[in-house]
């Protein structure tokens, strides 16, 4: 009778110990043949200038901003997309630096010659 509490305590401790399965019991999974499902991402289409122009002309609600600011004047002078399109040009630092420096020197020379012209006038 005296050993019964100790035996119960020992059994409860043994019951709490997790059992690690033997390697024979574990089935090997071939992960190389499994393919994960791709994530599902919702992509919102970006409107082109042409789509925006059509929407702007189609809906009168776009003629005002917050119901107060009249956008008609702005929409009349917006440039169409084909006028804004430019060919992509690659920039390199040396070429860009030379071009900007040249323009600055030209502007400086023009400013100097205008000042000299004003000083030489009687």
CORNORMO-V273416 format. One record per pair of residues at least 24 apart in sequence whose ideal C-beta (glycine too) atoms are under 8 Angstrom apart, sorted by the first residue. I is the first residue (numbers start at 0). J is the second residue. Records with the same first field share a line. If there is no record, write none. Layout:
I=J, J
//
This chain:
47=80
48=79, 80, 83
49=80
52=79, 80
//
